[in-house]
Amino acid sequence: MADFSNYSPGVRKYIEEAKKWLAEQAALREKVKAWHFDTIAVHGLYSAEEAINQNQGAIIEPLFLATSQAYRDADELEAALAYLIPTWCYTRIANPTTYYLEWVLALLESYKTGWDASCLVTASGMSAIMMAVDPFLVKQKPGLEKINFVSSIQLYGGTYQFFSLRRGQERGIEVRWVLNPDDLGEWQAKIDEDTRFLYVEMPSNPQLAFADLKALADLAHSWEIPLIVDATCATPALMRPIAYGADIVIHSLTKSITSGGLAIGGALISRRPITTKIKNDHPLFKDNFAEYVKFLPYRDHGPSPSPFNSLMTLQEIRTLRMKMDLLSLNAQKVAEYLVQHPKIYQVDYPGLPNFRYHPLAKRYMRLVDSDDGSGQEINRFGHLLSFRVAGPPENARKVFNRLKLIFRATDLGRIKSVATIPAISTHQQQGEEARRMADIPPQLIRLCVGAENSADIIADLDQALAAL
Ligand SMILES: *Cc1c(COP(=O)(O)O)cnc(C)c1O
């Protein structure tokens, strides 16, 4: 128990008062944890009781756009700013609307994993990645120090740039790339005493690469370092890496989680506790990493989301499971159409039996709460796929240009079908050599299948391919 005796009686009064609220919130979380995935997604921590007692009965979480919170007196202000009482104080630090979103995400990501988790919501997926990795890339002793981390090269283009340029080139941190994330030996060979964490994106954008999550987490833990997983393309409806030992999960909330396409956002969800050998005196660092980041580095760096975006995301999460089910079924049909097309020489989709990563995808991607009594949840493989058009790169551009229903955009995770050519968009900046290592040729079209009727999506692809 912390020692509050050096605070004035006035401040201690607020600390006592806060204990009651904290106990109520803890009890509420326990109640919510016992619900099924969809129920948590629909309600989260916002109860009818809270609506009626505090918000004039509003059935949807209120949107707090105010930048800051007022306090009753100096004692309460002091208690709040010393983080002795629950507070939101200033939207760069916390916000009540974002609070509801953070708890829904923490509860869904840790659902049926046997772990407790906490969540920090940020302004974008990229800032969530920065907030997740930077606390491990700190000096641990005086003088020159070698620091490295090991990451799959099969990454979102922005993450690749952040790792290789911003942290590698500009800050002198060594990034050790793993070319085949499903090869555990390759990971193993690249780790040493100076490795701070392992990083994998799964399924990766756009190659749909997978790693053996469980084995990778065990490997990381044998070195006393955390495994960080970007699970944007799966969402917690299809995969919850914490169940297999991951310490930290990243989401670009911008993508499938907010499939309507009206908000940018990111999330860092951490298991309690994480595995790390970093020496950090703060008691939250190991035990409650997301909260540590929120109260300290995030506060100082400032990548906070707009509360309006948090509400947009909250609205979409309520229907996440049913959407991921439908979108996956649609994508499966589209992939099966593409794979038999004579003008296409390769289709990458985790649901295709001949796809390299299919066995791993089968193991890890399952629709939550879909066990019909057989003891197994059913496989659903998400809505991201890619295909390669035969012939020179101009052919891929021709097919791409002829799409009529499907939008051409550097985006994915949408309720509408969206296509892009990664080599000239999302993965343009990393250059040809890095694209070759990551297997992103200019013939590759990335397609994220939406919720239109699959026959209409296929008809659009069919007419576009007829141009060749
Ligand atoms: C888009 C994306 C990101 C970055 O998210 P933003 O919200 O655009 O910052 C990170 N990881 C993956 C897998 C992505 O697709």
The ligand as a Tripos MOL2 file, in Angstrom:
@<TRIPOS>MOLECULE
LIG
   15    15     1     0     0
SMALL
NO_CHARGES

@<TRIPOS>ATOM
      1 C1         -2.4210    0.8870  -41.3200 C.3       1 LIG1
      2 C2         -1.6180    0.0030  -40.4850 C.ar      1 LIG1
      3 C3         -0.8350    0.5290  -39.4510 C.ar      1 LIG1
      4 C4         -0.7430    2.0210  -39.1780 C.3       1 LIG1
      5 O1         -1.9510    2.5070  -38.7000 O.3       1 LIG1
      6 P1         -2.4460    4.0270  -38.9040 P.3       1 LIG1
      7 O2         -3.7280    4.0570  -38.1600 O.co2     1 LIG1
      8 O3         -2.5730    4.2600  -40.3630 O.co2     1 LIG1
      9 O4         -1.3920    4.8930  -38.3020 O.co2     1 LIG1
     10 C5         -0.1170   -0.3550  -38.6710 C.ar      1 LIG1
     11 N1         -0.1500   -1.6890  -38.8880 N.ar      1 LIG1
     12 C6         -0.8960   -2.2160  -39.8780 C.ar      1 LIG1
     13 C7         -0.9090   -3.7000  -40.0590 C.3       1 LIG1
     14 C8         -1.6420   -1.3990  -40.7070 C.ar      1 LIG1
     15 O5         -2.3670   -1.9410  -41.6890 O.3       1 LIG1
@<TRIPOS>BOND
     1     1     2 1
     2     2     3 ar
     3     2    14 ar
     4     3     4 1
     5     3    10 ar
     6     4     5 1
     7     5     6 1
     8     6     7 2
     9     6     8 1
    10     6     9 1
    11    10    11 ar
    12    11    12 ar
    13    12    13 1
    14    12    14 ar
    15    14    15 1
@<TRIPOS>SUBSTRUCTURE
     1 LIG1         1 GROUP 0 **** ****
